[in-house]
């Protein structure tokens, strides 16, 4: 079953032709051309029709605005041709009233949209005497004009609805007229519409851009055009309003193996390449760009890689079952070529992140010399944050030197081996080696024998602090000595022993107050015990009490000896005799002794029976601690 789509005029010999036949031929050509314009293309500006400013004869920095020659067609497929520069009349703007809030700025005035549309009128009526009674319209021509309009218009005021299968719809809703689920047709180019009849009013505005207009500030004055300001984005606003005609196609076939996309105002590129599509200018993409199994290649202005391929590509199998996005930097690992990221400052590229072809990474430097080099012109820091920034470690360098720091009042730990923590630096500053709970500034712990070794590598001298099953203590070199000395605070870093207080020689001799002990213990100076003299000596009478200076009698040994015993014989009797001496100490309490110091004396052989008499004497004693 067939359906008629249109009717094409056809003629035969000796046919009688009327005006309707000739009009049908003209209309057929017009409508087919219109359908082609809206089917294979979209309506808009094909060429020219730019808005340009020229100095006005009125002076005072005023300008006149012209529409440059050009060609366009509207949404009804009607052509608009401007054959010569057309000056936009200022009378079109007389309805705009000055508003200081809008027009008093810099630049002065306001931006106003400019549109062009198709109009037509009948022309060339019959000469006098050649009129006929019928038909009513006896003109032989139709003049096609354009009209300029200015201002803002709603979509419904920009274009008349089109006729589609007897329905009046906006052109953008043409697809939805018969299927509401279809999308909008945003280019509003509909070739299958019923076009307006000749003389039928049908409005369709084509945007040309914007001009800057300054309305008069007082009555009686006229407004004027103002030069558009590129710095105020006037030209960008104008260009974004212009609507150019487009091409509608589901496929583009390259005649000689390539398709060129270029501006008509630019000359053809002289560089040849085997690529299918040549884009001779900037490329804008608002959707996804997909690479199917190939790579993105960066070449010089002549399309050469100069033996240094720079590419980005996808690798489907990296050998471990994964995918890779590869950035290729040449074919060598000499550190000559790099991937760099940074800003342009004063027309100069400033690399901030660099990867060399040999794998070295630089942040803040274009010449890294380590696997990772971070460099700054001043203080430079590297932050590592965990758990949303709850824990933060700073690694850096500044005028104070190198820095490793926790920034969130947490401990700093050092791990080794299989990620086992060995050193803790607490937030308080206490350091634990082998323990995470140091009790003071430095706490060293171990679950077995512990040696803390201090070595002097240019000699055989060492000091070892030992905590182990053999006991706890110090070991030092058999070629040296151990000392304890004193030094003023200001000289605490002195390389000398200072004032030697105690010395232990390699032979095991201990000297206190002497650097040359002559025995196992050699003390040069007074020896005290519990704050008292090391020994205590004195003399007492018979039955006197001697008390300990501290402790109990068990802490002391007492030695007693006669001091004064007997009597002097008077004259020269030669008959006196010292018969017996008793000198001893008897414990009478936990802290004292009673001293016995007596003697038995006989004065004369003739006295009594010769046993003698007891008398009290004196004794010397010495107390020595045990």
C-alpha positions in Angstrom: 0.0 0.0 0.0 1.4 3.4 -0.9 0.8 6.8 0.4 1.2 10.0 -1.5 3.9 12.3 0.0 3.9 15.2 -2.5 3.0 16.0 -6.1 5.6 17.1 -8.7 4.4 19.1 -11.7 4.7 17.4 -15.1 4.2 18.9 -18.6 3.5 17.5 -22.0 3.5 19.0 -25.5 0.7 21.3 -26.5 -0.5 21.4 -22.9 -2.4 24.4 -21.8 -0.6 25.9 -18.9 -2.1 28.2 -16.3 -0.7 30.2 -13.4 -1.4 27.3 -11.0 0.8 25.0 -13.1 3.7 27.5 -13.0 3.2 28.2 -9.3 3.1 24.5 -8.6 6.5 24.1 -10.3 7.9 27.0 -8.3 6.4 25.8 -5.0 7.6 22.2 -5.6 11.2 23.4 -5.9 10.8 25.7 -2.9 9.4 23.1 -0.7 11.8 20.4 -1.7 14.7 22.8 -1.1 13.2 23.7 2.3 12.9 20.0 3.2 16.5 19.4 2.3 17.6 22.5 4.3 15.7 21.1 7.4 16.3 17.4 6.8 20.0 17.2 5.9 20.7 20.3 8.0 19.4 22.3 10.9 18.2 25.9 10.6 20.5 28.8 11.5 23.3 30.9 10.1 25.3 29.3 7.2 27.8 32.1 6.8 28.4 35.7 7.7 25.7 37.9 9.5 28.2 39.0 12.2 27.5 42.1 14.2 30.4 44.6 13.8 30.9 48.1 15.3 32.4 51.0 13.5 33.0 54.5 14.9 30.0 56.7 14.5 30.1 60.1 12.8 28.5 61.4 16.0 31.8 61.0 17.8 32.0 60.8 21.6 33.1 57.2 21.5 29.8 56.2 19.9 29.6 53.4 17.4 27.3 52.2 14.6 26.5 48.5 14.4 26.2 46.7 11.1 25.0 43.2 10.1 27.6 41.8 7.8 26.5 40.1 4.5 25.6 36.5 4.9 23.1 33.7 4.5 20.8 31.7 6.8 17.5 29.8 6.7 14.8 29.6 9.3 12.8 26.7 10.7 10.4 26.9 7.8 13.3 26.4 5.3 13.1 30.0 4.1 16.3 31.7 3.1 17.5 35.0 4.5 20.2 36.7 2.5 22.0 40.0 3.4 23.8 41.1 0.3 25.5 44.2 1.8 26.4 45.5 5.3 23.2 46.6 6.9 23.2 49.3 9.6 21.0 48.5 12.5 18.6 51.4 13.1 18.8 53.0 16.5 15.0 53.5 16.4 14.6 49.9 17.3 15.9 50.6 20.8 13.9 53.7 21.6 11.6 51.8 23.9 14.5 51.1 26.4 14.5 53.4 29.4 17.7 54.4 31.2 18.3 52.6 34.5 21.3 53.7 36.5 21.6 50.3 38.2 22.1 48.7 34.8 23.4 51.4 32.4 25.7 53.4 34.6 28.3 50.7 35.1 31.6 50.1 33.2 31.2 49.5 30.4 28.2 51.7 30.1 24.9 50.6 28.8 23.3 47.1 28.6 23.5 44.1 26.4 20.5 43.7 24.0 19.8 40.7 21.8 19.5 41.2 18.1 17.4 38.9 15.8 16.7 38.6 12.1 13.6 37.1 10.5 12.1 36.3 7.1 9.3 38.4 5.6 7.8 38.6 2.2 5.3 40.7 0.2 3.6 40.6 -3.2 5.2 42.7 -5.9 4.9 43.6 -9.7 1.1 44.0 -10.2 -0.1 43.9 -13.9 0.4 47.0 -16.1 -2.6 49.3 -16.6 -5.1 47.8 -18.9 -3.9 44.2 -18.3 -5.9 43.6 -15.2 -8.4 40.8 -15.1 -11.4 40.2 -13.0 -10.1 37.1 -11.4 -8.1 36.2 -9.4 -7.9 38.7 -6.6 -4.0 38.4 -6.3 -2.7 39.5 -9.7 0.9 40.2 -8.7 3.6 38.4 -10.7 6.4 38.4 -8.1 7.1 38.0 -4.4 9.7 40.2 -2.7 11.7 38.4 0.1 13.0 40.6 2.8 14.5 40.3 6.3 13.6 42.3 9.3 15.7 43.0 12.4 14.2 42.8 15.9 15.8 43.4 19.3 15.1 42.4 22.9 14.2 39.3 24.8 11.5 37.0 23.5 9.9 33.9 25.0 10.2 30.8 22.9 6.6 31.1 21.9 7.3 34.6 20.6 10.5 33.5 18.7 8.7 31.1 16.4 5.2 30.3 15.1 4.1 26.7 15.7 4.6 24.4 12.8 1.8 22.3 11.1 2.3 18.6 11.5 -0.3 16.2 10.1 -2.9 18.9 10.9 -1.6 19.6 14.4 -0.1 22.9 15.5 2.9 22.1 17.7 6.1 23.8 18.7 8.9 22.5 16.4 10.9 21.1 19.4 7.9 18.9 20.3 7.6 17.4 16.7 8.6 13.9 17.7 6.3 13.9 20.7 3.3 14.9 18.6 2.6 11.2 17.9 4.6 9.5 20.7 4.8 11.4 24.0 7.6 9.2 25.2 9.9 10.4 22.4 12.5 13.0 23.3 12.4 16.7 22.5 13.9 17.9 19.2 16.1 20.6 20.5 17.4 21.8 17.1 13.7 22.3 16.0 14.4 21.4 12.4 11.4 19.5 11.0 11.5 18.7 7.3 8.2 16.8 7.3 6.0 19.7 8.2 3.4 21.4 6.1 5.1 24.7 5.1 3.2 28.0 5.3 1.4 29.1 2.2 2.6 32.1 0.2 1.5 35.2 2.0 0.8 33.4 5.2 2.3 35.1 8.3 4.8 32.7 9.9 7.4 34.1 12.4 10.8 32.6 13.1 13.6 34.6 14.7 17.3 33.7 14.1 19.6 35.1 16.8 22.6 37.1 15.6 24.2 38.1 18.9 24.1 41.0 21.3 25.0 44.7 21.1 25.6 47.2 23.9 23.1 50.0 24.0 23.0 53.0 26.3 19.5 54.5 26.6 19.2 58.3 26.9 19.3 59.7 30.5 17.0 62.6 29.9 14.0 63.3 27.7 14.8 64.7 24.3 18.1 62.9 24.0 18.8 59.8 21.9 20.5 56.7 23.1 23.6 55.3 21.4 25.5 52.1 20.8 28.6 51.5 22.9 31.6 49.4 21.8 31.3 45.9 23.2 34.0 45.1 25.9 35.8 41.8 25.4 37.1 42.0 29.0 33.4 42.1 30.2 32.7 39.0 28.2 30.4 41.0 25.8 31.8 39.2 22.7 31.5 35.8 24.4 27.9 36.5 25.3 27.2 37.6 21.7 28.9 34.5 20.1 27.1 32.1 22.5 23.7 33.5 21.4 24.4 33.0 17.7 22.9 29.8 16.2 24.8 28.4 13.2 23.2 25.9 10.7 24.3 22.3 11.2 24.5 19.0 9.3 22.2 16.1 10.1 23.7 12.7 9.3 23.9 9.3 10.7 27.2 8.6 8.9 29.9 10.6 7.2 31.8 8.8 4.4 35.4 10.0 3.8 35.9 10.4 0.0 39.7 10.3 0.1 40.2 8.6 3.4 39.9 11.6 5.7 37.4 14.1 6.9 38.3 17.7 7.7 36.8 19.7 10.5 37.9 23.3 10.3 36.9 26.9 10.5 36.1 28.5 7.1 38.1 31.5 8.1 41.3 29.5 8.6 43.5 28.3 5.9 43.9 24.5 5.3 46.6 22.8 7.3 49.6 21.7 5.2 50.5 18.8 7.4 49.3 15.5 6.0 48.6 12.3 8.1 46.8 9.0 7.6 44.1 9.8 10.1 40.4 9.5 9.3 39.3 12.7 10.9 41.4 15.9 10.9 40.3 18.5 13.4 42.2 21.7 12.4 41.4 23.7 15.6 40.2 23.2 19.1 38.0 20.3 20.0 35.2 20.5 22.6 33.6 17.4 24.1 30.8 17.6 26.6 30.3 13.8 26.8 32.5 10.8 27.1 35.5 10.2 24.9 36.1 6.4 24.4 39.3 4.8 23.1 38.6 1.3 21.6 41.7 -0.8 22.0 44.1 2.0 20.8 46.1 4.8 22.4 46.2 8.5 22.6 49.3 9.8 20.9 51.0 13.2 21.3 53.0 14.5 18.4 54.8 17.7 17.4 53.4 20.4 15.1 54.4 18.4 12.1 52.8 15.2 13.3 56.1 13.5 14.3 57.1 11.8 17.6 60.9 12.3 16.9 61.6 8.8 18.1 60.1 9.6 21.5 56.6 8.2 21.6 54.3 9.8 24.2 51.1 7.9 24.5 48.3 6.9 26.9 46.6 3.5 26.4 44.7 0.8 28.2 46.3 -2.6 28.8 43.8 -5.5 29.0 46.1 -8.0 30.8 49.0 -6.8 33.0 50.1 -10.4 33.6 48.5 -10.6 37.0 44.9 -10.6 35.8 44.4 -6.9 36.1 44.1 -3.9 33.8 46.4 -1.0 33.4 46.3 2.6 32.1 49.7 3.1 30.7 51.4 6.4 30.1 54.4 5.9 27.7 57.4 8.2 28.0 59.7 7.3 25.2 61.7 4.1 24.7 64.6 4.5 27.2 65.1 4.9 31.0 67.7 7.6 30.9 65.7 10.2 33.0 65.6 12.6 30.0 61.8 12.5 29.3 59.2 13.2 31.9 55.5 13.5 32.7 54.9 16.9 34.3 51.9 18.5 35.9 51.8 22.2 36.9 50.4 25.7 36.2 51.3 28.3 33.6 52.4 31.4 35.4 53.2 34.5 33.4 53.2 32.4 30.2 55.7 30.0 31.7 55.1 26.4 32.7 55.9 25.6 36.4 56.2 21.9 36.9 54.9 20.8 40.3 54.7 17.1 39.8 57.1 15.2 37.6 57.6 11.5 36.8 60.9 10.7 34.9 61.1 7.9 32.4 63.4 6.0 34.8 60.6 6.0 37.5 61.8 8.8 39.8 59.0 11.1 41.1 59.5 14.8 41.9 57.0 17.0 43.8 58.1 20.6 43.7 61.1 19.8 41.5 61.6 18.8 37.9 64.9 17.0 38.6 64.2 14.3 41.2 67.2 12.2 42.2 65.6 9.7 44.4 62.6 7.4 44.0 60.5 10.3 45.5 61.9 13.8 45.9 59.7 16.4 47.6 61.2 19.9 47.4 60.0 23.4 48.2 61.4 26.9 48.0 60.8 27.2 51.8 59.8 24.9 54.6 58.6 21.7 53.0 56.4 19.0 54.6 54.7 15.8 53.6 51.5 14.8 55.4 50.1 11.3 55.8 46.6 11.2 57.3 44.5 8.2 58.4 40.8 7.8 59.4 39.7 11.0 57.8 42.6 13.0 59.4 42.1 11.7 63.0 45.8 10.6 62.9 48.4 12.6 61.0 52.1 12.2 60.5 54.3 15.0 59.1 57.6 14.4 57.4 59.5 17.4 56.3 62.5 19.8 56.5 62.8 23.4 57.6 65.3 25.7 59.1 65.4 23.4 62.2 66.4 20.4 60.1 64.7 17.2 59.2 61.3 16.5 60.9 59.2 13.4 61.6 56.2 14.4 63.7 52.7 13.4 64.8 50.4 16.4 64.3 47.4 15.0 66.2 48.8 14.4 69.7 49.4 10.7 69.2 52.4 8.5 69.8 55.1 8.0 67.1 56.2 4.4 66.6 59.1 2.9 64.7 58.6 -0.6 63.3 61.0 -3.1 61.8 61.1 -6.8 60.8 57.6 -8.0 60.0 55.9 -4.6 60.8 56.8 -5.1 64.5 56.9 -2.0 66.7 60.4 -1.5 68.3 60.4 2.1 69.5 57.6 4.2 70.9 57.8 7.9 71.3 54.9 8.9 73.5 52.9 12.1 73.0 54.4 13.1 76.4 58.0 12.8 75.0 58.9 9.6 76.9 60.7 7.1 74.8 60.2 3.3 75.1 62.5 0.8 73.5 60.9 -2.6 73.7 58.0 -1.2 75.7 54.9 0.8 74.7 54.5 2.1 78.3 57.7 3.9 79.1 57.8 5.0 82.7 60.1 8.0 82.1 62.1 9.9 79.6 63.9 6.7 78.4 62.7 3.2 79.2 64.5 0.2 77.7 62.9 -3.2 78.1 63.4 -6.8 76.8 62.0 -10.2 77.5 65.4 -11.7 77.9 69.0 -10.8 78.7 69.5 -7.1 78.0 72.7 -5.4 77.0 72.8 -1.7 76.2 76.2 -1.2 74.5 78.0 2.1 73.9 81.0 1.6 71.5 83.8 3.9 70.5 84.5 2.7 67.0 88.0 4.2 66.6 89.2 2.3 69.6 88.3 -0.8 71.5 86.6 1.2 74.3 83.1 0.3 75.3 80.6 0.5 78.1 77.9 -2.1 78.4 74.9 -1.8 80.7 73.8 -5.3 81.6 70.4 -6.5 82.9 70.3 -10.2 82.8 70.3 -13.5 84.6 74.0 -13.1 85.5 73.1 -9.9 87.4 72.8 -6.2 86.5 75.7 -3.8 86.2 78.3 -2.2 83.9 81.1 -3.7 81.8 83.9 -1.7 80.4 87.0 -2.3 78.3 89.9 -4.2 79.9 92.2 -1.5 78.4 90.4 1.4 80.1 88.8 2.4 83.4 85.4 3.3 84.7 84.9 6.6 86.4 82.3 8.8 88.0 83.2 12.5 87.9 81.7 15.9 88.2 81.7 19.0 86.0 79.9 22.4 85.9 76.6 22.4 84.0 78.1 24.6 81.3 80.8 22.0 80.7 78.5 19.0 80.6 79.7 18.1 77.1 83.4 18.2 78.1 85.6 15.4 76.7 87.5 15.1 80.0 86.6 13.1 83.2 86.0 16.3 85.1 86.7 16.1 88.8 87.3 12.3 89.3 85.1 11.1 92.2 85.4 7.4 91.8 87.5 5.2 89.5 87.6 1.5 88.9 90.7 0.3 87.1 90.8 -2.5 84.6 92.6 -4.5 87.4 89.6 -4.1 89.7 91.1 -1.5 92.1 88.6 1.1 93.4 89.8 4.6 94.1 87.7 7.2 95.9 89.3 10.6 95.8 92.3 9.2 93.9 92.9 8.3 90.3 95.6 5.8 91.2 94.2 3.4 93.7 96.9 1.1 95.2 94.6 -1.6 96.4 91.2 -3.1 96.0 89.8 0.0 97.8 91.8 3.1 98.1 90.0 6.1 99.8 91.6 9.5 99.9 89.6 11.3 102.5 87.3 10.8 105.4 85.0 7.8 105.5 81.6 8.2 107.1 78.8 5.8 107.6 75.3 6.9 108.1 76.5 10.4 108.3 78.8 9.7 111.2 82.5 8.9 111.5 83.4 5.5 110.1 84.9 4.6 113.6 84.5 6.1 117.0 87.3 6.2 119.8 87.5 7.5 123.3 88.3 6.7 127.0 86.1 6.0 129.9 86.2 5.2 133.6 85.2 1.9 135.2 81.5 1.2 134.9 81.0 4.0 132.3 78.5 3.4 129.5 79.4 3.6 125.8 76.4 4.1 123.3 76.4 3.3 119.6 76.3 6.5 117.3 73.6 4.8 115.1 72.0 1.4 114.7 72.4 -1.3 117.4 75.3 -3.1 119.1 75.0 -5.7 116.3 76.2 -3.2 113.8 79.4 -2.5 115.7 82.5 -4.1 117.1 84.0 -2.5 120.3 87.6 -2.8 121.2 88.8 -1.8 124.7 92.3 -1.6 126.2 93.6 -0.4 129.6 94.5 3.3 129.7 95.4 3.9 133.3 95.7 0.9 135.7 97.7 0.6 139.0 99.3 3.1 141.3 102.8 4.6 141.7 104.8 3.1 144.5 105.8 5.8 147.1 109.4 6.3 147.7 111.3 3.1 147.2 109.5 0.6 149.2 109.8 -2.2 146.7 106.9 -4.0 148.2 103.8 -2.8 146.0 102.3 -5.1 143.5 99.7 -4.9 140.6 98.0 -8.2 140.9 95.2 -8.2 138.3 93.7 -6.1 135.5 90.1 -6.4 134.2 89.3 -4.5 131.0 86.2 -5.5 129.0 82.8 -4.3 127.5 79.5 -5.9 128.5 76.3 -5.5 126.4 73.7 -4.0 128.7 71.2 -3.0 126.0 70.6 -3.1 122.2 72.5 0.2 121.9 75.1 0.3 124.6 77.9 -1.4 126.5 79.2 -1.0 130.1 82.9 -0.8 130.4 84.8 -2.6 133.1 88.2 -1.0 133.8 89.6 -2.0 137.3 92.8 -3.4 138.8 93.8 -5.2 142.0 96.7 -3.6 143.8 98.8 -4.7 146.8 100.6 -2.0 148.7 102.8 -4.0 151.1 103.8 -7.5 151.7 103.0 -6.9 155.4 99.5 -5.9 154.7 96.5 -8.2 155.2 97.1 -11.6 153.8 98.5 -10.6 150.5 95.3 -10.6 148.3 95.3 -6.9 147.5 92.4 -4.4 147.0 90.3 -3.5 143.8 90.5 -0.1 142.4 88.7 1.6 139.4 90.8 2.6 136.5 90.4 4.0 132.9 90.2 2.3 129.6 90.4 3.3 125.9 87.8 2.0 123.4 87.2 2.1 119.6 84.0 1.4 117.8 84.3 -0.1 114.3 81.1 -0.8 112.1 80.6 -4.4 111.0 
